[in-house]
Amino acid sequence: MSETATALAEQADDRRQDFLSATTPRWCPGCGCFAVLKSLTATYAALGIPREKLLTISGIGCTSRLPYYTRTFGFHTVHGRAPTVAMGAKLANPELSVWLISGDGDAMAIGGNHTMHLLRRNPDIKMLMLNNQIYGLTKGQASPTSPAGLETKSTPFGVQDNPINPVNLALACGATFVARVPDTNNAMMEEVFAAAHAHRGVAFVEVLLNCVTFHDGAYEQITSKATRDDHSVRLRAGQPLRYGKDGNRVLVHAHGRIEAQVLEDGQPLPANAVVHDPTDPGLAQQLALMALPELPCALGIFRQVQAPVYGQAC
């Protein structure tokens, strides 16, 4: 790294420190929440928004401790009700940049109803749902996103329910900005968080979060350096969906479905290659429903469209 680049990086970190409170974060060592806190405060600093114009709101859970650690206005609300508090704050003071932090239990179980209505109303609120597929704060019970068969303290014989797909749910609710990022990629988180802020309307971002204590390795195939290239695909508007260590795999349209195709050396992209269009609702839902091992996990922005914002002039 050059001296100029080093100096710029140090300046960016100094600005980020301005958005950290004096409270020491209390999460398990190695928890993905540390990375989210770093990326969120780095985004706050990069956007140049005065601290008094920022509001960080959460519900209950390990992830919902985050407002304590940011030097902005904030509320640590009751379980599942953070969307209603965020909505009230935004309507009372539309000039605030409102960020809502929630976990999979907080947002998809007791708060599922509130999440659904927040997304369908399209207020100018940014919601980060940190999904570790488990209840961490209450010590390891199954959550609405726990995979079938997972043995937990509340499901000793394995989870019997089908898990909720948060991205698919957000799309079904009509959210105008929907994305997914892993907690292991700070650059991707900051890029998507900044895009969420720039979006006029509700933004829903699922963060694939690792719980090192109660559900370690939940996303290992997607995040491990050894396997991530072959098991994830980055969504970029206008770009074909290629992936694999050598970029030798591509997603194609086949008989109304998305399938994976391996490219031989020097083989051009097929005519039916999938090109990402975040304004296409059908494509977004197909990408959201892709699952290992047949298809890679899609990462990035699934949907981004403009619609009238709740409480504001169209």
Secondary structure, 3 states (H helix, E strand, C coil): CCHHHHHHHHHHHHHHHCCECCCCCCCCCCCCHHHHHHHHHHHHHHHCCCHHHEEEEECCCCHHHHHHHECCEEEECCCCCHHHHHHHHHHHCCCCEEEEEEEHHHHHHHCHHHHHHHHHHCCCEEEEEEECCEECCCCCEECCCCCCCCCCCCCCCCCCCCCCCHHHHHHHCCCCEEEEEECCCHHHHHHHHHHHHHCCCCEEEEEECCECCCECCCCHHHHCCCCHHHHEEEECCCCECEECCCCCEEEEEECCEEEEEECCCCCCCCCCECECCCCCHHHHHHHHCCCCCCCCEEEEEEEECCCCCCCCCC
